[in-house]
Amino acid sequence: MRQCSFCHKEVPEDSAFCPFCGRKQDEQVTCPNCGVKNRAGSHFCSRCGYAFKVNPEGASTRPGNETNKKRLAVILAAALLVFGGALTYFLHTEPAGNAESVTADSVSSEPVTHEGAKLNTAESTPEKQVENMIHQRGYSGYHVLAVSDMDDLGFLALVTPDDDTQQFIAYDKPDGVLALVDRDRYDMLVREFGVKRDYGYQPLIFPVTVKNDIRNEDAVLGEWDGGDHSFMIYYLYTLDNNGNVKVDGNTSSATGSVEASHYQAYLKSKRTVNIANTIVMHLPGLKRHMEENGVEFWR
């Protein structure tokens, strides 16, 4: 049994209509990554962002759809043969060969990893998958230049909204949050990352903006513009022998302003901490893939 999408009473699995309210039941697709049920035709999982494989029209690839396509292809082929024969008869020309069908690439259902993309086409690269994802989530004007591998934390991508600007977009996978990271005038996330001082590695200070953020215990940080929340991150870290990031101390920010001289307000929300960790911990992987693909930071 399953619940009606409208009156929430139990409905037999094979029922197309609810026997109580009479409403047609929406089909659902179960995410193979996290198990959450999504509406049929969804491009991405509403919880973890997993990319479902869809056809060019956006509908799920179901056997029934494929059968209809094959029938339509047979009908069209027959019509083309009849038309070609008539044209040959009247124009005394040689019959033309059959043309190959052209199909649009669908969104890959494979995880966003560069190793998996080596066997895929250019339209199924991690950069293209991430670009499709962020476009559907409100960043339609952004082009993805490079992206780290996705793991349990999420990923970090280098993007550009125009020909003069580079920014980062981080995906906090546990919370399903996208965060925009501006390359500010100091550009510490790029220039100061991995710089070692006498007292340890240079702390990173960088601005973050979360669209339609929730007002949790870190709402006092930075500034709000409607539902958009902008704040600074002050991040202490170390690197192991392999160049991987290790958190070193509490991550902090500042209250009441984006620009501040002191960052003594510690992050309290696990969601905000996850965003900060996703950004810094994925920076080494992003830079590695940039080097492999010849992508450079603009000055």
N, C-alpha and C positions, 0 to 999 in steps of 0.2 A: 504493500500500500504506500501511497505518497500523499502529500497534502495538496489541496487545491491552491493555486496561485492567488486566488481572490478571497474565498471564504475560509481557507485553511482547514477545511474538513478533510477526512481521509477519503482518497479517491483510488480506485483500482489502477494498477500500473498501466493497463492497456486501454484506459478510458480516454477518449479524445475530448469529452465534455464532462464537467462536474455534474453528478446526479443531484446535487443539492441546490447550486445556484445557476446551473446551466451554462456557465462560462466555458469557453474553449480553453484547454490547458496548453500552456506554452511548453514546447519541447526544451529539454535541458541537455547540456553536455558537461560531463564530469572532468575536472582538471586532473590529468595523470600525474601531476607533480605534487599537488597538495590535497586533492580529493574534494575540493569545493565545487558545487554545482553552479553552472553559469547558464544564461539563456542561450538557446541555439543560435548560431551565427556569430557568437562573440569571437572577436579577434584575439583577445588576451584574457587571462584569468583575472577576475576582480580582486583576488587576494594576493597572488604571488607574481602576476604579470606574465605567466607562461603563455607562449604564442601558440594558439591553435592553428592547425593547417586549414586554410580556407581557399575557396576557389575565387576567381577574379571578381565575381559579383558579391562576395562577402558571405555566401551561404556555406554551411558546413558541407564537406565532401561526403555525401551519402551515396550508397549504392543506387538508390532510386534516381538521383540526379544524373549519375553517370549513364544509367540505362536510357533516360530521356535524351541525353546528349548523343548517344550512339544512334538512337532512332532518327533524330533530327539530321545527323550526319549522313545516314543512309539515304534519307529523302532528298537532301540537298545534292548528294552525289548523283542520284538518279536524274534529278532535274538538270544538272549540269551536262550529263551525258546526252540527254535528249536535245538540249539546246545546242550542244557542240555538234551533234550529228546534223541537225537542221542547218546550222551555219556552214558546215562543210559542204553540204549538198548544194547550197545556193552560191557560195563564194568559191567553190572548188579549191579550198585550201586544205592543208594537212591538219588533222585534228591536233589540238594542243594537249600537252601532257598534263596530268593531274597536279595541281598545286598543293604544296604542303600546308597543313593547317597551322595557324599561329595562335598560341595561347599565352595569356599573361602569367607571370610568375606569381605563385601564392606565397603567403607569409610562411616561413619555415617553422615547423614545430620543434626543431632541434634546440637545445640550450644555446645561449649566446656565448660560444667559445670560438676562439680563432682556430684551434686544432680541427674542430668539426667543420669549419667553413672551408678548409682546404679542398674538400671534395665537392663543394657547392658552386653555383654560379655566382657572378658578381652581385646579382640581385638578392642573394641569400646570405651575404656576408654579415658578420656581427654588426658592422656599422649600419647596414641597411635595416636590419631587424630592430636595432635600437632607434633608428630614425623613425620607422613606422610607429613604434611604441610611443615615443615622446610627442609625435604629431597628434596621435589620438588623445593624448592627455593635456593638450593645450599649448604645446610648443611647436605650432605648425610652421613657423618661419625659420626653424633651425636646421642646419645641415650638419651631420655628424662627420667629423674628420678622422677620429680614432676613438677606440673604446677598449677598456680593460676586459678581461674575462669576467663573467658573472659567477659569483659564488654565493654562499649563504647570506652574506652581507648585502650583496647587490653588485653594482658596477659604477665606474666613473668614465664619462665620455668627454672628449674635447669637441666642442661644437662652435659654429659661427652663424650668427643671424644675418650677416652682411659681409662685404669684402674687406672690412677694416677692423673687425672685432673678433676676438676669441674668448669663449667662456667655457666653463665646465658645467655639466649636468650630472648629478649623482642620483642613483636610485637606491634608496634604503629599502631593501627587499622585505625584511621582517615587518615593516610598517606600511609598505606599499606607497612610499612617499618619494616624489621627485623634488630635488632641490637645485636651484641655480646658483652657481658660484662665479661671481665676477672676478676678472683679473684686474685688481685695483692698481692704483698708481705705484704701490710698492712691489706688487707681484711676488709676494713672499712664497706663495705655494709653488712657484716655479723656480725662482732664483735662490731661495734660502733652503729648499728641501735638501736634506742630506749634508748641510754645511755644519762641520764640527767645530765647536769652540772649546776653550779650556775647561769650561764648566759642563760641557755636553753639546748636544745638537741644538742649533738655532731654533727657538720656538717658532711655530707657524702662526701667523695672524691673517685671517682671510674672511671676506664677507659672504654671507649665505642668505638667500631669499627662498622662502617656501610659499608658493601660491596656495591660497585657501587653507592656511594653517589653522590648527585648532588651538584654542587658548588654554594651555595646560599650565603647570607650575613654572614654565620658562617663558610665559607670555610677557613678563616684565623686561625681558631682554630686548635691546635694540628698539626698533620702531615698527609701527603698523601703518599700512596704506590700504584701508578697507580690510579685506581678508588676507592680504599679502604681508608676511612677516619677514623683516630683514634684520639680521643681527651679525655680530662678529664672533669668530671662533678663535680662541687662544689655545693652541694645541702643543703639549709637551710630548716628546716621543724619543725613542732610540731606534737604531737599526741593528739587526743581527748580522752574522757573517754573510748571509745570502742577500742582504739588502731589504729584508722584510721589516715592516714597521712593528714596533712593540710600544704599547702605551706606557708612558712614564709620568705618572702623576695624574691629578684631576684636571679635566678639561674645563675651561672657564670662558666667560664672556663679560659683557658690560651691560648695565641697565640704563634704560632711558635714551640711548643714543646708539647709532651705528658706529660713528667715529668716537673713540674715547682714548684717554691717556692711560687708564688703568683698567685691567680686566680681572676683577676680583669676585665676579659673580659666578659661582660654580654651576655647571649645568645640572639640573635636577631631574629632568624628564629623560627616561630611557630612550624615547623617540629622538630627542635632540642629540643625545650621545651617539645613537646609532648613525645619524646623519653625518656627524663629525668623523666618526671612525670609518665610515664608508668612503668618504672623500680622501682622507690621508692614507688609509691602508691600501687603496686601489691605485694611488698615484704611481708607485714603482711599476706595476703591471701596465698601466696606460703608457708611461714613458717608454717601456720596452717595446710595446707594439708600435708606437710612433716611430722608433728607430728602425724596426723591421720593415715598415712601409714607407719610410722616407718622409714622414710628416714632421714638420718643425713648429716650434712655438714662434709666433710672430713677435717682433720687438716693437 
